[in-house]
Amino acid sequence: MKSFQEYLDTVNQAIAAIPYPQQPSQLYEPIAYHMALGGKRIRPVLTLMACDAMGGDATAAIDAAVGLEMFHNFTLLHDDVMDNADVRRGKVTVHRRWNDNTAILSGDTMLTIATQYIARTANWQVMNLFNQTAIEIYEGQQWDMDYENRNDVTVEEYINMIRLKTSVLLGCALKAGALVAHADEEQAGMLYEAGVNMGLAFQLRDDVLDVWGDPITFGKEIGGDIMNNKKTYLLINAMQLAQGDDANELRHWLNDPYTTRVDKVRGVTALYERLGVRQLAEDAITRYNNLAITAFNQVKMSDDDKNAFVALANRLSGRQY
């Protein structure tokens, strides 16, 4: 197996070579702008890694890799509109640089481009997997929006929501690469399971970084989830644990429309620290990362390939960016 950087270079070259039409410029320029922001490119790299690990030729999985990365970025354009986000990967979001309608329409176009790339694999299993994954991601996004209006969301409901919204796409990326390599269903399925658990650890780390991360390396403003009262793993546990004065303070921060961003983020962060919810998140991250590693170790591939996947899982679950 090649190094992560070699796979990343291959992915970036393929994305840079996407032939966008020149007109209408207001449709395609936002797509090119957003895709040029970069990002970790974890999903397409996983696709190429899985294809190689299962005995295939990673070049045969390039279209699937690009399609999944385009799809992922389509969801980000729409998410930024829904979340009213100002910054993505350290740059102004598309809906802020242009407008909401442009972000929505350019996002729609990205979805179609993604589908075209997936179709080029000429593999009906990959296409079915992609379509099922897309629907699950939309379901996860709907649950995420539904939870904004509920104060009784459970940890179990939250984990299912992030499994759908985030984790299944990492599972899809790994399984798609395996399917391109003509791996059997059992092996492809174990890679899918590894990806889902890796995705859960990945998203929970995101929850932690939104509160305690470095905005420069994180690529987004710290405290965005706090300002939007998003039902994260941290907030759900805090709502369950807070009692007395802590419960009253939490209700204040959730319901006061006049508080400043600085005060709210500082106040909620201090409350999280008193309640110990960061450690609960860290324990869950470790648990899901261990499940991912167990699944990787069950896949029939070389020890070097297993070590590469395990190293990546550990990097993502404890990432500092």
N, C-alpha and C positions, 0 to 999 in steps of 0.2 A: 504494500500500500504506500502511496505517496504521502508527503507531509501535508498537514492542513494548509499551509501557505501555498503549496503547489496546486491543490484543488481550488483554493480561493482565487488564485491567479487565473485559472482556467474559467471559473465562473465569471469573474469580473471582465475578462476579455470577451466572453460570449454576450454578456449584458451590454457592454460598450458597443458591440457590433450590431445591436438590434436596429433594423432599418426603419425608423419612424418616418411616416410621410411628412412632407413639409407643410402641407395645408390640410385643414385649418390650423394655423399655428396655435390658437388659443386652446385647442384640444390636445395637441401632441407636445407642445413645449412644457406644460406642467408635468407630463409623464416623464419626459427626458430629465427634467430638473429633479424630480423626486428620486428617480432611479439612480441618478448621479450622486445622490447624497451618501451612497455607500451602505453602511450597516454591516452587521456581523456576517451576513450571508450564510448563516448556520444551516438553513434548510437545504439549499442547493448543494452545499458541500456534503451534507449527510447523504444525499442521493448518490453522488459520485462515489463516496466512500463505500456505501452499501453495495453498489454495483461491482466495484472492484473486489470487495471482500467475498462476494458470492460467486466469484470466478468469471465475471463479465468484463467487458471493456468499457471503462468509464465514459469514453467518447460517445458511446451509444446512448448514454443517459443524459447528455447535455440538454436536449430539448425538454425532457422532464424536469431537470434542475432549473432551467430558466423559467419554465412555465410556473413552477411552484413559487419561485421567488417573485415573479410578476404578480401572481395571485396574492401572495402575502402582502406585497406593497399596495395592491388595490385595497385590501382591507384597512391598511393604515390610513390611506387617504380619507376613507369614509369614517374611520374611527376618530380622526382628528376633527372632522366636522361635528360629529356627535359629542365629542368631549370638549369642544371649543378650545382645542389646544393651539398654543402659539408657536411651539418649537418642536421640531422632530430632528433627531440626530444633530442637534446643535444649530440647526438652520430654521428659517421661517417656514412654517407649514404652507402647503399649497393653497389651502382655503384662505390663509391670511395674505399670501403674496398675490393671489388672484382674487377669488371669491368662492363662496360655498357652492354655487351652481357649477362652476368650473371644476372644482374638486370632485363633485359627484359624477359629472359626465366623463371627466378624464379617468376616474376610477372605474366606471362602467366599461370604458374602452380597454383598460388594463385587464379586466376580467376576461374579455373576449380574446385579447392577445394571448393571455395565459392559456385559455382553452385551446387556441390554435397550436401553441407549442406542445401541449400535452397530446393533442391528436397526432402530431408528427411522430410520436413513438410507435404508432400503428399497433398498439397493444391495448386490447379492450379491457384487460384487468386493470391497467394503469388508469385508463379513462374512468372506469367505474369507481375505482378507489378515489380518484380526484373529485368526482361529482359527489360521492357520499361524504367525503371530508368537507367539501364546501358547504353542504347543507348543515352538517354538524356545527361548523363555525358560525353560520348564521344563527343557528339555535342558541349557541353559547352567547352570542352578542345580544340576542333578545332577552335571555335570562339575565345578563348583566344589566340591561336597561330596566327590566322588571324589578330587579333588586334595589334599584335606586329609590323606589317608593315603598320599600318594606324595611321594618326594623326588627324583623324576626328571622332573618336569613340565618340558616345554620351553617356550620363548618362543612358538613357533608354536601349541602347544596352548593356552597361556594366551590368546593373541590370539583364537583361535577361540571360547574359552569366553566372553570378555567381549563378543565380537561377538554371540553368542547371548543372553547374559544381559542385556545393556544396549543394545547398538547397534541391534539389529533393531527395537526399539520406536521409536527416533527415525526410522529409515527408514520404518517403518509410519506414523508420524504424518504425515510429509510426503506419502507416497504416498496415504494415505487422503484428505487434503485435495485432492490432485490428482484423485483418482477422483471425489470428490463434484462437482468442477468439470467432470467429463467430459473430462479430459485424455486424450490417447492414451497407449498403453502405454509407448512409448519415452520420452516426457517424464516420465511418472509413475515409470518405472524409473530415470531419471537422478536424480530427486529422492530416490528410495529409496537409491541409491548414495551420494549426498551425505550423507544422514542417517546411514547406517551408519558412514561414515568420521568424521563429526562425533562420533558416539557413541563410537568408539574413542578419539579424542582426549580426549573428555569423561571417560571412565572412567580413562584413564591419568593425567589430571590429578587425579582422585579419589585414586588410589594415592599420588600425590605429596603431596596435601593431608593425607592421613591421617597422614603423618609430619611434614611441615613446615608444616602449615596453622595457622590461628588457630581454636581450638575455638569461639569465640563466633561468628565469621562462618561457619565450616565447618558448625556445627550439630550436630556429633558430637564425642565425646571423641577427642583425638589419640592415635594409637597403638593403635587397636582392632585393626587388621589385624596389627600386630606381636604383640599379646598372644594373638591367636587363631592365630598361625603361618599366616596366610592366604597362599596362593601368589599373591602379587601380582607385577607386572612387576619390582618392586624386589627382592623376595626371590628370585625365580627367577634373576635375573641375578647376585645376590650369591652364591647357591649355586654357580653355574657359575664365578664368578671367584675366589672365596675359596680361598686356598691356605695351607698351613703354619699359623701361629698364628691367622690370620684364620679359616681353616676350622674350627679347634678352638674358637675363640670363638663362631662362629656356631652350631656344634652344641650348645655349652653353653646358649646362649640359647634354642634351639629345644626342648631336652630337659629343662631344669631346672624341675621343677614348683614349686619353693619360692622362686624369685626374685620380688621385688616388681615391681609394674607400673612404678614410676618407674625402677628399675634396668634392667629389660629394655628399655623404650622408649629410654632414654638410651643403653644399650649398643649396641642394634641400629642406632639412628640414627647413632651415631658410626662403626659398621662400614660402613654404607651410604655415608657420606661418604668414608671412606678408599678404598672400592672404586670410587667414581665412578658408582654406579648411578643417581643422580638425573639426571646429564647424559644417560645413555642413555635415561631416560624422557622427558626434555625433547626429545631429538632425535626420538623416536618420536611424541610429541605433535605436533611441527611437521610431520612427514611425513604423518600422517593428516589433520591440518587442511588441509594443502595439497591433498590428494586430494579432500577435501570441497569446497574452493573451486573446484577444477578442474571438478568435476561440476556445481556450481551455475552456473558460467559457460557450460556447454554447454546448459543448459536455455533454451528459447525463452520468454523473459520480458523485461520492460523492464529497462533498466540500473539504474533506481532499486530495483527489486525484487531484482535480483542483489546490489546493494550492501547491501541490508538483510540478506540471508541471509549474505553474507560477513562483515559486521560482527558478526552473532550468532555465527557459527562462531568468529571470532577471540576474541570475549568468552568463550565457553564453554571454549575450549582454554586460555585464560590466566586463567581466573576466579580471583578472590581470596576467594570466599565458599563 
